[in-house]
Amino acid sequence: ATVRVESATCEEATDVNKTWATDDSPVWGTQYRHRVRFEGLTPGTRHCYAVEPVGGSAYTNFFSTVPDRNTPVRFVAYSDSECIPPTYRDKDGADEKGCTKEWEIKGISGRQTYHVSRSEGFASNLWHMAAWQPDLFVIAGDLVARGGVQMFWDEFWKENAGANAKGYGDYAGAVPILATIGNHDLYDNTGKSALSFSTDKGGRTALNKFLSYFEFPTNGDATYDQQYFRQDYGPVTLLFIDTNNGTTGSVSPSFKSGSTMYKWLESNLADAQKNARFTFVVQHHCPYSCGKHNGSSDGQTAVPIRNALSGLMTRYGVTAWIGGHEEQVEHATLKGTATLPDGTTVPHTVHVFDLGSGGDGLKGKATVTCDNVDFRAY
């Protein structure tokens, strides 16, 4: 196939051409991703590109290069789409149209009926998000329901790109996706019952499939490279971290004080405080919530995460701390003191968002005390 990049429109003269063979650059032993790198493009410019397969029709779309630090940007964030292929929906179908589930709606408790399927709800969410014409899509984990199974990833891309997604702009073909790893992205084919996302073959296979679809900036950690990373985009610094350590052993890095990822996070928070106008930290597990994991004792609880990291968020003046996992929409505030680069201390509030309503089913009624939450929707 040949890829060409042109300025402004696909009708204008070609700027760059590159060609790859059909089996070039397999990543983690798969043939599902091919990559072409273009260099020397001007920051903050829009380009058309075309992918022309041998003997097939060309696919065309647009992309924009990263703007400078003085250019305003817009991004949208969500989590927990947990894409499921049709052949699995009878097995994982508790969140499908017509079923009922225990959750509250504006004070009305009891079992409520889903009026749309997961895929219909996700498509509607994407349509509304794409209508805002964001520069970035940020996903706080759980992109798919079983990350170790290829057809779940096929479903994710089917719903986000190509002909099936044309109704809302085929956004994955035009807008960068930045994502952190969720616990479901590490599930193998056995699903929830086995929770085999550890050092075994199933968990490692799932992780490798996740990494095969994205090429994030390196973090310098040979063991966990790209599982946590930094992306500067215009005046914004986004720091993505992997918080699955509670149950995944060595597949995910430790987030505890003194760990390699913790030290990396603190170093990058300090640098962002000096050089970025806005700093966002993105992880899968929402640290403050009314959801069932807020006070639970399982490996996916928010408690050790917030105990380990809340001090860093206030100390370095983080704008917002973004998570999901609880499959609700919530806003919380974390109040503390920021220490500016010159040593001055000032009161600071970190905004905490639980954005876990991407498409998967809603969680049930909370059984724990809410922490710092001032808005909650289902």
C-alpha positions in Angstrom: 0.0 0.0 0.0 1.0 3.6 -0.6 0.4 6.5 1.8 0.6 10.0 0.6 0.3 13.2 2.6 -0.8 16.5 1.0 -1.5 20.0 2.1 -5.0 21.2 2.7 -7.0 19.0 0.3 -6.6 15.6 -1.3 -6.9 17.3 -4.7 -3.7 19.3 -4.3 -0.2 18.2 -5.3 1.4 15.4 -3.2 3.9 16.5 -0.7 5.2 13.1 0.6 4.8 9.5 -0.6 5.8 6.4 1.3 5.2 2.8 0.7 5.2 -0.3 2.9 4.9 -4.0 2.1 1.8 -5.8 3.4 3.8 -7.7 6.0 6.1 -4.8 7.1 6.6 -3.8 10.7 4.5 -6.4 12.5 4.1 -5.4 16.2 4.0 -8.1 18.9 3.6 -10.7 16.2 0.4 -9.3 14.6 -0.3 -8.0 11.2 -3.0 -5.6 12.2 -0.9 -2.4 12.4 1.3 -0.7 9.9 2.9 2.6 10.5 4.4 5.4 8.4 6.3 8.3 9.9 6.3 11.7 8.2 8.8 14.3 9.4 9.3 18.0 8.7 5.6 19.0 8.7 4.9 22.4 10.1 3.3 22.5 13.6 -0.4 23.5 13.7 -1.2 22.7 10.1 -3.9 20.5 8.6 -3.1 17.9 5.9 -5.0 15.4 3.9 -3.7 11.9 3.6 -4.6 8.9 1.4 -4.0 5.2 1.9 -4.0 3.5 -1.5 -4.0 -0.3 -1.2 -2.8 -2.3 -4.2 -5.9 -3.2 -6.3 -8.3 -1.4 -3.9 -9.9 2.0 -3.4 -8.1 4.8 -1.6 -9.1 5.8 1.9 -8.8 9.6 2.5 -9.0 11.7 5.6 -7.3 14.6 7.4 -5.0 15.1 10.3 -3.5 18.1 12.1 0.0 18.4 13.4 0.6 19.3 17.1 0.2 23.1 17.7 2.6 25.4 19.5 2.1 26.2 23.2 0.2 29.4 22.5 -2.6 27.8 20.5 -5.8 26.9 22.3 -6.8 23.2 22.0 -9.9 21.2 22.8 -10.0 17.6 23.9 -12.8 15.3 25.0 -12.3 12.5 27.5 -14.3 9.3 28.4 -13.7 5.8 29.5 -15.3 2.3 29.7 -16.6 1.8 26.2 -15.7 -1.9 26.8 -16.4 -2.9 23.2 -17.9 -6.4 22.7 -18.3 -8.2 19.4 -21.8 -9.5 18.6 -20.8 -13.2 19.0 -20.0 -12.5 22.7 -23.0 -10.3 23.6 -25.1 -13.3 24.8 -22.3 -14.1 27.2 -21.5 -10.5 28.3 -25.0 -9.2 27.6 -26.0 -7.9 31.0 -25.7 -4.4 29.7 -27.7 -4.8 26.5 -31.1 -3.3 25.4 -34.1 -4.4 27.4 -32.3 -5.8 30.4 -32.7 -4.3 33.8 -30.1 -3.4 36.4 -30.1 -1.9 39.8 -29.1 1.8 39.8 -30.5 5.2 40.8 -31.9 7.9 38.6 -32.4 11.2 40.3 -33.3 9.6 43.6 -35.5 6.9 42.0 -34.1 3.5 43.1 -34.8 0.0 41.9 -34.2 -1.9 38.7 -34.1 0.3 35.6 -34.4 -0.7 32.0 -31.7 -0.1 29.4 -33.4 1.6 26.4 -30.4 1.2 24.1 -27.7 -1.3 23.6 -24.0 -0.7 24.6 -23.0 -0.2 21.0 -26.0 2.2 20.3 -25.1 4.2 23.4 -21.4 4.3 22.5 -22.2 5.4 19.0 -24.4 8.2 20.3 -21.7 9.3 22.7 -19.2 9.4 19.9 -21.5 11.4 17.7 -21.9 14.1 20.4 -18.2 14.2 21.2 -17.2 14.4 17.6 -19.6 17.3 17.1 -17.4 19.4 19.3 -14.5 18.9 16.8 -11.9 18.0 19.4 -8.2 18.1 18.7 -7.7 14.9 20.8 -9.7 12.0 22.2 -8.6 10.9 25.6 -9.7 7.5 26.8 -9.2 6.6 30.5 -9.1 2.8 30.0 -11.3 -0.2 29.4 -11.5 0.4 25.6 -12.6 -3.2 25.2 -14.1 -5.8 27.4 -11.5 -8.5 26.9 -8.2 -7.1 25.7 -6.6 -10.5 25.0 -9.2 -11.4 22.3 -8.6 -10.0 18.8 -12.3 -9.7 17.8 -12.9 -7.3 20.7 -10.3 -5.0 19.2 -11.8 -5.5 15.8 -15.1 -4.3 17.3 -13.5 -1.2 18.9 -12.0 -0.1 15.6 -15.2 -1.0 13.7 -17.1 1.4 16.0 -14.5 4.1 15.9 -13.2 4.1 12.3 -14.1 3.3 8.8 -17.4 3.0 7.0 -19.3 2.1 10.2 -18.2 5.3 11.9 -18.9 7.7 9.0 -22.1 8.9 10.5 -20.1 10.8 13.2 -17.0 11.6 11.2 -14.8 8.5 11.3 -13.0 10.3 14.1 -10.2 7.7 14.6 -9.0 8.3 11.1 -8.6 12.0 11.8 -8.1 12.7 15.5 -5.3 11.4 17.7 -6.4 8.9 20.4 -4.5 8.9 23.6 -5.4 6.1 26.0 -4.4 4.6 29.3 -4.8 0.9 30.2 -7.8 -0.3 32.1 -8.3 -3.6 33.9 -10.6 -5.0 31.1 -7.9 -4.2 28.5 -5.9 -6.8 30.4 -8.5 -9.6 30.5 -7.9 -12.7 28.4 -10.6 -14.9 26.9 -11.7 -16.3 30.2 -13.2 -12.9 31.1 -14.0 -11.7 34.6 -14.3 -15.0 36.3 -10.7 -15.8 36.1 -9.2 -12.3 36.3 -6.1 -13.7 34.7 -4.4 -10.4 34.0 -1.2 -11.0 35.9 2.2 -12.3 34.8 0.7 -15.2 33.0 0.5 -15.6 29.2 -3.1 -14.4 29.1 -2.4 -11.1 30.7 0.8 -10.4 28.8 -1.0 -11.2 25.5 -3.7 -8.7 26.3 -1.2 -6.0 27.2 0.7 -6.6 24.0 -2.5 -6.3 21.9 -3.2 -2.9 23.6 0.4 -1.7 22.9 0.2 -3.0 19.3 -2.4 -0.4 18.4 -0.8 2.7 19.9 2.7 4.2 19.7 3.0 6.5 22.7 6.1 8.5 23.7 8.8 6.5 25.5 9.1 6.9 29.3 12.6 5.5 29.6 11.4 2.5 31.6 12.5 -0.7 29.7 10.1 -2.9 31.6 6.9 -0.7 31.3 7.7 1.5 28.3 4.6 3.3 26.9 2.4 1.9 29.7 2.7 5.4 31.2 3.7 8.4 29.1 3.6 12.2 28.7 2.1 14.1 25.8 2.4 17.8 25.4 -0.3 19.3 23.1 -0.4 23.1 22.7 -0.6 24.7 26.2 -1.6 21.3 27.8 0.5 18.6 29.4 -1.2 15.2 29.7 0.3 12.5 31.9 -1.1 9.0 31.5 -0.4 6.4 34.2 -1.2 2.7 34.6 -2.9 2.1 37.9 -3.7 -1.6 37.5 -0.9 -2.7 39.9 -3.4 -3.6 42.6 -4.2 -6.9 40.9 -1.9 -7.3 37.9 1.5 -7.9 39.5 4.4 -7.3 37.2 2.2 -6.7 34.1 1.6 -3.2 35.4 4.1 -0.9 37.3 3.7 0.1 40.9 2.2 3.5 41.6 3.4 3.6 45.2 5.8 6.2 46.6 9.4 5.5 45.6 8.5 3.4 42.6 9.9 4.1 39.1 6.5 5.4 37.8 5.9 7.5 40.9 9.3 9.2 40.5 8.6 9.7 36.8 5.2 11.2 37.6 6.6 13.6 40.2 9.4 14.7 37.8 7.0 15.4 35.0 4.5 17.2 37.2 7.3 19.5 38.4 8.3 20.2 34.8 4.7 20.7 33.6 4.1 23.2 36.5 6.9 25.3 35.1 6.2 25.0 31.4 2.5 24.1 30.8 -0.6 26.2 31.4 -2.7 23.2 32.2 -1.8 19.8 33.6 -4.0 16.7 33.4 -3.4 13.3 34.9 -5.2 10.4 33.3 -5.6 6.9 34.7 -8.3 4.2 34.7 -9.3 4.0 38.3 -11.1 7.2 39.5 -9.5 8.1 42.9 -12.6 9.8 44.4 -16.1 8.5 43.7 -19.4 7.3 45.0 -19.0 4.0 43.2 -18.6 0.6 44.7 -14.8 0.6 44.4 -14.4 3.8 46.4 -14.1 1.9 49.7 -13.8 -1.8 48.6 -11.0 -4.1 49.6 -10.5 -5.6 46.2 -7.5 -5.0 44.0 -9.2 -2.3 42.0 -10.1 0.0 44.9 -9.4 3.7 44.7 -8.2 4.0 48.2 -4.5 3.1 47.8 -4.3 5.2 44.6 -5.5 8.3 46.2 -3.4 7.7 49.4 -0.3 7.4 47.2 -0.9 10.2 44.7 -3.2 12.9 46.0 -0.4 14.8 47.6 1.4 15.0 44.2 -1.7 16.3 42.5 -2.2 19.3 44.9 1.6 19.9 45.4 2.2 20.5 41.7 -1.1 22.3 40.9 -2.7 19.6 38.7 -5.7 21.1 36.8 -7.7 17.9 36.6 -7.4 14.2 37.6 -9.3 12.1 35.1 -10.5 8.5 35.6 -13.3 6.0 35.1 -13.8 2.4 36.2 -16.9 3.2 38.2 -19.0 3.6 35.1 -20.8 6.8 36.3 -20.3 10.5 35.6 -19.0 12.3 38.7 -17.1 15.4 39.6 -15.2 15.7 42.9 -12.8 18.3 44.3 -9.5 17.7 46.0 -8.5 20.7 48.0 -4.9 21.3 49.2 -1.9 23.5 48.9 0.3 23.9 45.8 4.0 24.8 46.0 4.9 27.1 43.1 8.4 26.8 41.5 9.6 29.8 43.4 8.6 28.1 46.7 5.5 30.1 47.3 2.5 28.1 48.6 -1.0 28.8 47.5 -4.4 27.1 48.1 -5.2 24.8 45.2 -8.2 22.7 44.1 -7.8 19.7 41.8 -10.9 18.8 39.8 -11.5 15.0 39.7 -13.6 13.5 37.0 -15.1 10.0 36.8 -16.0 9.7 33.1 -16.9 6.0 33.0 -20.0 6.2 30.8 -18.5 5.6 27.4 -20.8 2.8 26.5 -20.7 0.0 29.1 -23.5 -0.6 31.5 -24.1 1.6 34.5 -22.9 0.6 37.9 -25.3 -0.2 40.7 -26.1 1.9 43.8 -23.1 2.9 45.8 -22.7 1.0 49.0 -19.9 3.3 50.5 -19.6 6.8 51.6 -18.9 9.3 48.9 -15.6 11.2 49.1 -15.4 14.8 47.9 -18.0 14.3 45.3 -20.2 17.3 44.5 -21.9 16.1 41.3 -23.1 12.6 40.3 -25.0 11.4 37.3 -25.8 7.9 35.9 
